[in-house]
Amino acid sequence: MEAVRTGRQALQALYGVAIHSRSLPVFFSLAGFTEAALEWADETSTAAFEFGFDESISARSAVAHELLADGAARVLTAHSFDTG
């Protein structure tokens, strides 16, 4: 567990791996995200979620909100990711 908020660099590393494998990048953080990381997540359709110490989960990027509201299959199709 990191004690500092997750920065843009961590999201970029995940994004590179996800795009190479034609997958939706999904990142979970317990410490939260920097503003730069969240801006970048929205620009690149990276789903950013934050875990709360009360065991809650919060969507922190636009695609993360879509995943919670619409379900994975619909979001993956809308963002041109392989669903099967």
Buried (B, 14 or more C-beta within 10 A) or exposed (E): EEEEBBBBEBBBEBBEEBBEEEEBBBBEBEEBBBEEBBEBBBEBBBBBBBBEEEEEEEBBBBBBBBBBEEEBEEBBEEEEBEEE
